[in-house]
Amino acid sequence: MKTIAISIDEAALERVDRLAAGNGDKRQNRSEVIRRAVEEYIARLERQAREERDNQIIGRRHKKFNRQAAALIREQARQ
């Protein structure tokens, strides 16, 4: 694990400290709170990027997908 230095405003630091204090036996330190927040933020950005790529693919191929869906519905209706 690497150690880094960050600048953070007082209000945000107070919020981090409140989260770190937790509820009794759920105590964490500042580093753990910030690490988890960064991990969740990165995961959210990665998920958004995947969804955007998927939406672009769907946008380019929507006519083909609609034809395939209609064919499947017709096939199911015959059964």
TORPAVO-360959 format. One record per atom (N, C-alpha, C): residue number from 1; residue in one letter; chain; atom name; x, y, z. Coordinates in Angstrom, 2 decimals. Atoms other than C-alpha are relative to their C-alpha. Example, Ala and Ser with C-alpha at 12.3 -4.5 7.8 and 13.67 -1.06 7.14 Angstrom:
! residues 2
ATOM   resi   resn   chain   name      east     north        up
ATOM      1      a       A      N      0.89     -1.19      0.00
ATOM      1      a       A     CA     12.30     -4.50      7.80
ATOM      1      a       A      C      0.90      1.20      0.00
ATOM      2      s       A      N     -0.82     -1.19     -0.06
ATOM      2      s       A     CA     13.67     -1.06      7.14
ATOM      2      s       A      C     -0.77      1.09      0.73
//
This chain:
! residues 79
ATOM   resi   resn   chain   name      east     north        up
ATOM      1      m       A      N      0.85     -1.17      0.00
ATOM      1      m       A     CA      0.00      0.00      0.00
ATOM      1      m       A      C      0.89      1.23      0.00
ATOM      2      k       A      N     -0.76     -1.25      0.10
ATOM      2      k       A     CA      1.26      3.48     -0.87
ATOM      2      k       A      C     -0.59      1.04      0.96
ATOM      3      t       A      N      0.44     -1.14     -0.80
ATOM      3      t       A     CA      1.08      6.52      1.37
ATOM      3      t       A      C      0.05      1.23     -0.88
ATOM      4      i       A      N      0.07     -1.22      0.80
ATOM      4      i       A     CA     -0.03      9.74     -0.30
ATOM      4      i       A      C     -0.44      1.15      0.89
ATOM      5      a       A      N      0.48     -1.18     -0.72
ATOM      5      a       A     CA     -0.78     13.29      0.82
ATOM      5      a       A      C     -1.10      0.64     -0.83
ATOM      6      i       A      N      1.08     -0.70      0.70
ATOM      6      i       A     CA     -4.04     15.03     -0.06
ATOM      6      i       A      C     -0.36      1.25      0.79
ATOM      7      s       A      N      0.54     -1.20     -0.66
ATOM      7      s       A     CA     -5.52     18.43      0.68
ATOM      7      s       A      C     -1.50     -0.14      0.05
ATOM      8      i       A      N      1.44      0.13     -0.17
ATOM      8      i       A     CA     -9.05     18.48      2.04
ATOM      8      i       A      C     -0.49      1.14      0.88
ATOM      9      d       A      N      0.49     -1.14     -0.78
ATOM      9      d       A     CA    -11.17     21.32      3.36
ATOM      9      d       A      C     -0.51     -0.48      1.36
ATOM     10      e       A      N      0.36      0.34     -1.39
ATOM     10      e       A     CA    -12.11     21.45      7.04
ATOM     10      e       A      C     -1.37     -0.67      0.12
ATOM     11      a       A      N      1.35      0.57     -0.10
ATOM     11      a       A     CA    -15.80     20.71      6.51
ATOM     11      a       A      C      0.00     -1.47     -0.43
ATOM     12      a       A      N     -0.07      1.39      0.47
ATOM     12      a       A     CA    -15.05     17.55      4.51
ATOM     12      a       A      C      0.76     -0.86      1.00
ATOM     13      l       A      N     -0.77      0.75     -0.98
ATOM     13      l       A     CA    -12.45     16.47      7.06
ATOM     13      l       A      C     -0.84     -0.32      1.24
ATOM     14      e       A      N      0.88      0.25     -1.14
ATOM     14      e       A     CA    -14.98     16.84      9.86
ATOM     14      e       A      C     -0.98     -1.12     -0.32
ATOM     15      r       A      N      0.93      1.06      0.41
ATOM     15      r       A     CA    -17.41     14.65      7.92
ATOM     15      r       A      C      0.72     -1.35     -0.03
ATOM     16      v       A      N     -0.79      1.23      0.02
ATOM     16      v       A     CA    -14.67     12.05      7.37
ATOM     16      v       A      C      0.21     -0.49      1.43
ATOM     17      d       A      N     -0.23      0.38     -1.40
ATOM     17      d       A     CA    -13.88     12.10     11.08
ATOM     17      d       A      C     -1.26     -0.55      0.65
ATOM     18      r       A      N      1.26      0.53     -0.55
ATOM     18      r       A     CA    -17.56     11.61     11.96
ATOM     18      r       A      C     -0.25     -1.42     -0.50
ATOM     19      l       A      N      0.16      1.35      0.53
ATOM     19      l       A     CA    -17.70      8.61      9.64
ATOM     19      l       A      C      0.99     -0.96      0.63
ATOM     20      a       A      N     -1.04      0.85     -0.60
ATOM     20      a       A     CA    -14.46      7.27     11.05
ATOM     20      a       A      C     -0.36     -0.37      1.43
ATOM     21      a       A      N      0.39      0.29     -1.39
ATOM     21      a       A     CA    -15.80      7.54     14.59
ATOM     21      a       A      C     -1.05     -1.11      0.03
ATOM     22      g       A      N      0.97      1.08      0.16
ATOM     22      g       A     CA    -18.67      5.31     13.44
ATOM     22      g       A      C     -0.94     -0.16      1.16
ATOM     23      n       A      N      0.96      0.34     -1.05
ATOM     23      n       A     CA    -21.09      3.61     15.75
ATOM     23      n       A      C      0.62     -1.04      0.93
ATOM     24      g       A      N     -0.55      0.92     -1.00
ATOM     24      g       A     CA    -19.31      2.10     18.73
ATOM     24      g       A      C      1.10     -0.90     -0.53
ATOM     25      d       A      N     -1.02      0.98      0.40
ATOM     25      d       A     CA    -17.50     -1.06     17.64
ATOM     25      d       A      C      0.32      0.06     -1.50
ATOM     26      k       A      N     -0.21     -0.13      1.44
ATOM     26      k       A     CA    -17.64     -0.02     13.93
ATOM     26      k       A      C      1.04      1.07     -0.32
ATOM     27      r       A      N     -0.98     -1.08      0.15
ATOM     27      r       A     CA    -14.74      2.45     14.39
ATOM     27      r       A      C      0.99     -0.30     -1.12
ATOM     28      q       A      N     -0.97      0.07      1.07
ATOM     28      q       A     CA    -12.50      3.10     11.37
ATOM     28      q       A      C      0.93      1.20      0.14
ATOM     29      n       A      N     -0.83     -1.19      0.00
ATOM     29      n       A     CA     -9.63      5.46     10.79
ATOM     29      n       A      C     -0.26      0.82     -1.27
ATOM     30      r       A      N      0.20     -0.89      1.16
ATOM     30      r       A     CA     -9.55      8.36      8.33
ATOM     30      r       A      C      0.41     -0.68     -1.29
ATOM     31      s       A      N     -0.51      0.63      1.22
ATOM     31      s       A     CA     -7.47      6.41      5.84
ATOM     31      s       A      C     -0.97     -1.02     -0.55
ATOM     32      e       A      N      0.94      1.02      0.44
ATOM     32      e       A     CA     -9.96      3.56      5.74
ATOM     32      e       A      C     -1.24      0.63     -0.61
ATOM     33      v       A      N      1.18     -0.69      0.55
ATOM     33      v       A     CA    -12.90      5.92      5.19
ATOM     33      v       A      C      0.32      0.55     -1.38
ATOM     34      i       A      N     -0.37     -0.61      1.29
ATOM     34      i       A     CA    -11.09      7.74      2.38
ATOM     34      i       A      C      0.29     -1.09     -1.03
ATOM     35      r       A      N     -0.27      1.11      0.92
ATOM     35      r       A     CA     -9.85      4.47      0.81
ATOM     35      r       A      C     -1.30     -0.58     -0.55
ATOM     36      r       A      N      1.28      0.57      0.43
ATOM     36      r       A     CA    -13.37      3.06      0.72
ATOM     36      r       A      C     -0.76      0.96     -0.91
ATOM     37      a       A      N      0.68     -1.00      0.83
ATOM     37      a       A     CA    -14.76      6.30     -0.69
ATOM     37      a       A      C      0.61      0.05     -1.40
ATOM     38      v       A      N     -0.68     -0.03      1.30
ATOM     38      v       A     CA    -12.15      6.35     -3.47
ATOM     38      v       A      C     -0.34     -1.25     -0.79
ATOM     39      e       A      N      0.33      1.25      0.69
ATOM     39      e       A     CA    -12.80      2.69     -4.32
ATOM     39      e       A      C     -1.42      0.03     -0.55
ATOM     40      e       A      N      1.39     -0.07      0.45
ATOM     40      e       A     CA    -16.55      3.26     -4.51
ATOM     40      e       A      C     -0.17      1.00     -1.14
ATOM     41      y       A      N      0.08     -1.02      1.05
ATOM     41      y       A     CA    -16.10      6.41     -6.61
ATOM     41      y       A      C      0.57     -0.54     -1.32
ATOM     42      i       A      N     -0.59      0.57      1.21
ATOM     42      i       A     CA    -13.80      4.64     -9.07
ATOM     42      i       A      C     -0.92     -1.06     -0.59
ATOM     43      a       A      N      0.92      1.03      0.49
ATOM     43      a       A     CA    -16.21      1.69     -9.33
ATOM     43      a       A      C     -1.20      0.64     -0.68
ATOM     44      r       A      N      1.14     -0.69      0.61
ATOM     44      r       A     CA    -19.07      4.11    -10.06
ATOM     44      r       A      C      0.38      0.59     -1.35
ATOM     45      l       A      N     -0.44     -0.55      1.28
ATOM     45      l       A     CA    -17.07      5.87    -12.79
ATOM     45      l       A      C      0.19     -1.10     -1.04
ATOM     46      e       A      N     -0.19      1.12      0.93
ATOM     46      e       A     CA    -16.11      2.53    -14.35
ATOM     46      e       A      C     -1.34     -0.55     -0.47
ATOM     47      r       A      N      1.33      0.48      0.36
ATOM     47      r       A     CA    -19.75      1.37    -14.26
ATOM     47      r       A      C     -0.68      0.95     -0.97
ATOM     48      q       A      N      0.59     -0.99      0.90
ATOM     48      q       A     CA    -20.89      4.62    -15.88
ATOM     48      q       A      C      0.63     -0.07     -1.39
ATOM     49      a       A      N     -0.69      0.11      1.29
ATOM     49      a       A     CA    -18.27      4.22    -18.63
ATOM     49      a       A      C     -0.48     -1.23     -0.75
ATOM     50      r       A      N      0.51      1.21      0.65
ATOM     50      r       A     CA    -19.43      0.64    -19.33
ATOM     50      r       A      C     -1.42      0.22     -0.51
ATOM     51      e       A      N      1.38     -0.26      0.41
ATOM     51      e       A     CA    -23.07      1.75    -19.44
ATOM     51      e       A      C     -0.04      0.92     -1.22
ATOM     52      e       A      N     -0.06     -0.91      1.15
ATOM     52      e       A     CA    -22.19      4.58    -21.83
ATOM     52      e       A      C      0.41     -0.76     -1.26
ATOM     53      r       A      N     -0.40      0.82      1.16
ATOM     53      r       A     CA    -20.36      2.13    -24.14
ATOM     53      r       A      C     -1.14     -0.89     -0.46
ATOM     54      d       A      N      1.14      0.86      0.34
ATOM     54      d       A     CA    -23.33     -0.26    -23.99
ATOM     54      d       A      C     -1.09      0.80     -0.70
ATOM     55      n       A      N      1.02     -0.84      0.60
ATOM     55      n       A     CA    -25.74      2.58    -24.79
ATOM     55      n       A      C      0.39      0.42     -1.42
ATOM     56      q       A      N     -0.45     -0.35      1.34
ATOM     56      q       A     CA    -23.62      3.61    -27.78
ATOM     56      q       A      C     -0.18     -1.18     -0.94
ATOM     57      i       A      N      0.19      1.20      0.82
ATOM     57      i       A     CA    -23.66      0.03    -29.09
ATOM     57      i       A      C     -1.47     -0.20     -0.31
ATOM     58      i       A      N      1.44      0.16      0.19
ATOM     58      i       A     CA    -27.41     -0.23    -28.58
ATOM     58      i       A      C     -0.52      1.06     -0.97
ATOM     59      g       A      N      0.43     -1.08      0.89
ATOM     59      g       A     CA    -27.89      3.14    -30.28
ATOM     59      g       A      C      0.35     -0.28     -1.45
ATOM     60      r       A      N     -0.43      0.29      1.37
ATOM     60      r       A     CA    -25.92      2.01    -33.33
ATOM     60      r       A      C     -0.73     -1.20     -0.58
ATOM     61      r       A      N      0.57      1.26      0.49
ATOM     61      r       A     CA    -27.65     -1.37    -33.54
ATOM     61      r       A      C     -1.46     -0.20      0.37
ATOM     62      h       A      N      1.37      0.15     -0.49
ATOM     62      h       A     CA    -31.18     -0.66    -32.32
ATOM     62      h       A      C     -0.94     -0.61     -1.03
ATOM     63      k       A      N      0.89      0.57      1.02
ATOM     63      k       A     CA    -32.84     -1.52    -35.65
ATOM     63      k       A      C      0.18     -1.52     -0.08
ATOM     64      k       A      N     -0.28      1.43      0.04
ATOM     64      k       A     CA    -31.14     -4.93    -35.73
ATOM     64      k       A      C     -0.60     -0.68      1.23
ATOM     65      f       A      N      0.54      0.57     -1.23
ATOM     65      f       A     CA    -32.10     -5.58    -32.08
ATOM     65      f       A      C     -1.52     -0.08     -0.06
ATOM     66      n       A      N      1.47     -0.01      0.11
ATOM     66      n       A     CA    -35.72     -4.61    -32.79
ATOM     66      n       A      C     -0.48     -1.11     -0.93
ATOM     67      r       A      N      0.38      1.09      0.92
ATOM     67      r       A     CA    -35.88     -7.01    -35.78
ATOM     67      r       A      C      0.15     -1.35      0.67
ATOM     68      q       A      N     -0.22      1.27     -0.70
ATOM     68      q       A     CA    -34.42     -9.82    -33.67
ATOM     68      q       A      C     -1.07     -0.23      1.07
ATOM     69      a       A      N      1.03      0.13     -1.04
ATOM     69      a       A     CA    -36.87     -9.15    -30.83
ATOM     69      a       A      C     -1.34     -0.33     -0.63
ATOM     70      a       A      N      1.27      0.29      0.68
ATOM     70      a       A     CA    -39.82     -9.12    -33.24
ATOM     70      a       A      C     -0.03     -1.44     -0.50
ATOM     71      a       A      N     -0.06      1.39      0.48
ATOM     71      a       A     CA    -38.67    -12.42    -34.76
ATOM     71      a       A      C     -0.18     -0.98      1.15
ATOM     72      l       A      N      0.17      0.88     -1.16
ATOM     72      l       A     CA    -38.41    -14.00    -31.31
ATOM     72      l       A      C     -1.44     -0.02      0.49
ATOM     73      i       A      N      1.40     -0.07     -0.45
ATOM     73      i       A     CA    -41.89    -12.79    -30.37
ATOM     73      i       A      C     -0.89     -0.79     -0.95
ATOM     74      r       A      N      0.78      0.76      0.97
ATOM     74      r       A     CA    -43.33    -14.19    -33.61
ATOM     74      r       A      C      0.19     -1.50      0.21
ATOM     75      e       A      N     -0.30      1.42     -0.22
ATOM     75      e       A     CA    -41.60    -17.52    -32.96
ATOM     75      e       A      C     -0.69     -0.51      1.26
ATOM     76      q       A      N      0.66      0.42     -1.24
ATOM     76      q       A     CA    -42.93    -17.69    -29.40
ATOM     76      q       A      C     -1.51     -0.05     -0.16
ATOM     77      a       A      N      1.45     -0.02      0.21
ATOM     77      a       A     CA    -46.44    -16.82    -30.56
ATOM     77      a       A      C     -0.46     -1.24     -0.75
ATOM     78      r       A      N      0.35      1.21      0.76
ATOM     78      r       A     CA    -46.40    -19.83    -32.92
ATOM     78      r       A      C      0.01     -1.23      0.88
ATOM     79      q       A      N     -0.13      1.21     -0.86
ATOM     79      q       A     CA    -45.53    -22.24    -30.10
ATOM     79      q       A      C     -1.15     -0.19      0.91
//
